[in-house]
Amino acid sequence: MQLKIIKRDSNSLVMEVDGEGHTLCNLLESVLLEDEDVEFASYSISHPLVAKPVITVRTKGNKSPEDALREAVRKILERGRMLREEFEKAFKSGK
């Protein structure tokens, strides 16, 4: 995975995520939209055979788009950890 900043200003960020697809981008978009400081979050993939989605994040001004992305990634990792722990509990209990 490689990230390329296409456009950046104080409240918005547009970046290309080379090597990823809908799975990661949709998850990231969903978690970004949970943030009350995020005004807009979306991604687009210009062609289905080219895995270079473009993610756009615009904040309301209380937080930078970079900070919103950092927080979203942190939440995703935490949720993944919690999911793994629940799987381990279920596997051990056999239920």
C-alpha positions in Angstrom: 0.0 0.0 0.0 1.3 3.4 -0.9 -0.4 6.8 -0.1 -0.1 9.8 -2.4 -1.4 13.2 -1.3 -3.3 14.8 -4.2 -4.6 17.9 -2.6 -4.4 19.3 1.0 -5.6 22.4 2.8 -6.5 23.2 6.3 -9.9 21.4 6.2 -9.6 18.9 3.4 -7.4 16.1 2.1 -7.6 14.1 -1.1 -5.3 11.1 -1.3 -4.7 8.1 -3.5 -4.4 4.7 -1.8 -2.5 2.5 -4.2 -3.1 -1.2 -3.8 -6.4 -1.2 -1.9 -10.0 -1.6 -2.8 -13.5 -1.2 -1.5 -13.0 -3.3 1.6 -10.6 -0.9 3.4 -11.9 2.3 1.8 -15.5 1.6 2.7 -14.5 0.8 6.3 -12.4 3.9 6.6 -15.2 6.1 5.1 -17.8 4.6 7.6 -15.6 5.3 10.6 -14.7 8.8 9.4 -18.4 9.6 9.1 -19.0 8.6 12.7 -16.8 11.6 13.7 -18.9 14.8 14.4 -16.0 16.9 13.2 -16.0 15.3 9.8 -18.2 17.2 7.3 -17.6 14.9 4.3 -15.8 11.6 3.7 -15.9 9.5 0.6 -13.9 7.5 -1.8 -14.0 6.7 -5.5 -12.4 4.1 -7.7 -12.1 5.3 -11.3 -11.8 1.9 -12.8 -12.5 -1.6 -11.3 -9.3 -3.1 -12.7 -7.1 -0.4 -11.2 -6.7 -0.5 -7.4 -6.0 3.2 -6.8 -9.0 4.5 -4.8 -9.1 8.2 -4.0 -10.2 9.2 -0.5 -11.6 12.6 0.2 -12.0 13.9 3.8 -13.3 17.4 4.7 -13.6 18.5 8.3 -15.6 21.3 9.9 -12.5 23.1 11.1 -12.2 21.8 14.7 -9.9 19.0 13.6 -7.5 18.6 10.7 -8.3 15.9 8.1 -5.0 14.2 9.0 -6.1 14.0 12.7 -9.5 12.7 11.6 -7.8 9.9 9.6 -5.5 9.1 12.4 -8.4 8.8 14.8 -10.4 6.6 12.4 -7.5 4.2 11.9 -7.0 4.0 15.6 -10.7 3.1 16.0 -10.5 0.5 13.3 -7.5 -1.1 14.9 -9.2 -1.1 18.3 -12.4 -2.7 16.9 -10.3 -5.3 15.2 -8.6 -6.1 18.5 -11.9 -6.4 20.3 -13.3 -8.6 17.5 -10.2 -10.9 17.8 -10.7 -11.1 21.6 -14.3 -12.1 21.2 -13.4 -14.7 18.6 -10.8 -16.2 21.0 -13.4 -16.3 23.8 -15.9 -18.0 21.6 -13.4 -20.6 20.3 -12.3 -21.4 23.9 -15.8 -21.8 25.2 -16.9 -23.8 22.3 -20.2 -21.9 22.1 
